[in-house]
Amino acid sequence: MDNPADDHHFDDTFTLFDLRVEVVAGDKPMVCNHPVGTWFELRGENLILPPGQSFPIYPLAALLPILPAKQRMTEPADWMTTDAEIACPDPHCGGRFRITRVGKRTFRHGEVTVVPMPGSGGGSRAERRTDEPDQGAVG
Protein backbone atom coordinates (compact mmCIF):
# COMPACT_ATOMS: atom_id res chain seq x y z
CA MET A 1 0.00 0.00 0.00
CA ASP A 2 1.34 3.42 -0.93
CA ASN A 3 2.04 5.96 1.77
CA PRO A 4 0.00 9.15 1.03
CA ALA A 5 2.71 11.23 2.70
CA ASP A 6 5.13 10.16 -0.07
CA ASP A 7 2.91 11.84 -2.66
CA HIS A 8 2.68 15.14 -0.78
CA HIS A 9 3.98 18.01 -2.89
CA PHE A 10 5.64 20.90 -1.06
CA ASP A 11 4.93 24.37 -2.41
CA ASP A 12 8.19 26.25 -2.07
CA THR A 13 6.92 29.54 -3.51
CA PHE A 14 6.30 32.84 -1.79
CA THR A 15 5.18 36.25 -2.98
CA LEU A 16 6.63 39.67 -2.25
CA PHE A 17 5.35 43.07 -3.27
CA ASP A 18 7.51 45.33 -5.39
CA LEU A 19 7.69 48.73 -3.69
CA ARG A 20 8.17 52.28 -4.87
CA VAL A 21 9.51 54.77 -2.33
CA GLU A 22 8.95 58.38 -3.35
CA VAL A 23 9.92 61.61 -1.61
CA VAL A 24 6.89 63.77 -0.82
CA ALA A 25 6.70 67.13 0.95
CA GLY A 26 5.68 67.22 4.58
CA ASP A 27 4.55 70.09 6.79
CA LYS A 28 8.04 71.58 7.30
CA PRO A 29 10.65 72.82 4.83
CA MET A 30 12.87 70.20 3.21
CA VAL A 31 16.45 70.52 4.44
CA CYS A 32 18.02 67.24 3.30
CA ASN A 33 19.29 66.11 -0.08
CA HIS A 34 16.17 64.28 -1.24
CA PRO A 35 14.10 66.49 -3.56
CA VAL A 36 10.36 65.94 -3.87
CA GLY A 37 9.69 63.39 -6.59
CA THR A 38 12.93 61.47 -6.06
CA TRP A 39 12.21 57.76 -5.90
CA PHE A 40 13.60 54.25 -5.91
CA GLU A 41 12.01 50.84 -6.25
CA LEU A 42 12.59 47.63 -4.35
CA ARG A 43 12.12 44.54 -6.53
CA GLY A 44 12.75 41.43 -4.51
CA GLU A 45 16.03 42.19 -2.77
CA ASN A 46 17.23 44.75 -5.32
CA LEU A 47 17.10 48.54 -5.02
CA ILE A 48 16.49 50.15 -8.40
CA LEU A 49 17.23 53.86 -8.93
CA PRO A 50 16.52 55.75 -12.15
CA PRO A 51 19.64 56.44 -14.24
CA GLY A 52 21.64 59.38 -12.90
CA GLN A 53 19.65 59.67 -9.67
CA SER A 54 21.15 59.31 -6.21
CA PHE A 55 19.52 58.78 -2.84
CA PRO A 56 21.07 59.83 0.50
CA ILE A 57 22.13 57.11 2.92
CA TYR A 58 20.66 58.59 6.12
CA PRO A 59 16.99 58.38 5.11
CA LEU A 60 17.76 55.07 3.39
CA ALA A 61 19.05 53.75 6.72
CA ALA A 62 15.75 54.75 8.34
CA LEU A 63 13.71 53.10 5.57
CA LEU A 64 15.57 49.80 5.26
CA PRO A 65 14.14 48.10 8.39
CA ILE A 66 10.54 48.69 7.30
CA LEU A 67 10.82 47.71 3.63
CA PRO A 68 10.90 43.89 4.05
CA ALA A 69 7.76 44.09 6.19
CA LYS A 70 6.01 46.24 3.57
CA GLN A 71 6.92 43.66 0.91
CA ARG A 72 4.92 40.95 2.65
CA MET A 73 1.18 40.26 2.67
CA THR A 74 -0.55 41.83 5.66
CA GLU A 75 -4.07 41.91 7.05
CA PRO A 76 -6.30 44.83 5.95
CA ALA A 77 -6.46 46.27 9.50
CA ASP A 78 -2.70 45.98 10.12
CA TRP A 79 -0.97 49.37 10.35
CA MET A 80 1.66 48.01 7.99
CA THR A 81 -1.08 47.87 5.35
CA THR A 82 -2.60 51.30 5.97
CA ASP A 83 0.35 53.54 6.92
CA ALA A 84 2.36 54.49 3.87
CA GLU A 85 4.53 57.49 4.83
CA ILE A 86 7.74 57.48 6.83
CA ALA A 87 9.29 60.70 8.14
CA CYS A 88 12.81 61.78 7.32
CA PRO A 89 15.08 60.90 10.26
CA ASP A 90 16.34 64.51 10.44
CA PRO A 91 13.98 66.18 12.96
CA HIS A 92 14.35 69.53 11.15
CA CYS A 93 13.38 68.19 7.73
CA GLY A 94 9.82 68.02 6.45
CA GLY A 95 10.54 65.25 3.97
CA ARG A 96 8.37 62.16 3.92
CA PHE A 97 8.84 58.90 2.07
CA ARG A 98 5.70 57.36 0.60
CA ILE A 99 5.90 53.59 0.20
CA THR A 100 3.56 52.17 -2.44
CA ARG A 101 3.04 48.54 -3.38
CA VAL A 102 3.36 48.53 -7.18
CA GLY A 103 3.39 44.84 -8.15
CA LYS A 104 4.01 41.29 -6.97
CA ARG A 105 6.75 38.77 -7.62
CA THR A 106 6.81 35.07 -6.86
CA PHE A 107 10.02 33.47 -5.64
CA ARG A 108 11.04 29.88 -4.98
CA HIS A 109 12.60 29.03 -1.64
CA GLY A 110 15.49 27.10 -3.20
CA GLU A 111 16.44 30.05 -5.40
CA VAL A 112 17.01 32.45 -2.51
CA THR A 113 18.51 30.26 0.23
CA VAL A 114 20.42 27.04 0.83
CA VAL A 115 18.51 26.31 4.04
CA PRO A 116 16.01 23.48 3.45
CA MET A 117 12.33 23.99 4.19
CA PRO A 118 11.13 22.10 7.29
CA GLY A 119 9.46 18.85 6.27
CA SER A 120 10.53 19.13 2.64
CA GLY A 121 12.54 15.93 2.76
CA GLY A 122 15.66 17.50 1.31
CA GLY A 123 17.75 20.52 0.71
CA SER A 124 17.19 23.36 -1.66
CA ARG A 125 18.18 23.27 -5.30
CA ALA A 126 21.17 25.41 -4.39
CA GLU A 127 22.46 22.53 -2.25
CA ARG A 128 21.99 19.96 -5.01
CA ARG A 129 24.68 21.23 -7.34
CA THR A 130 25.14 19.23 -10.52
CA ASP A 131 28.72 20.33 -11.15
CA GLU A 132 30.12 18.49 -8.13
CA PRO A 133 31.05 14.79 -8.30
CA ASP A 134 28.81 12.35 -6.47
CA GLN A 135 30.41 11.72 -3.07
CA GLY A 136 29.43 8.05 -3.26
CA ALA A 137 30.72 7.46 -6.78
CA VAL A 138 33.63 5.12 -7.32
CA GLY A 139 36.10 6.44 -9.74
Beta strands, then each sheet from edge to edge (+ up, - down):
strand 1: 13-24
strand 2: 39-43
strand 3: 46-48
strand 4: 85-87
strand 5: 96-108
sheet 1: 3+ 2- 1+ 5- 4+
end
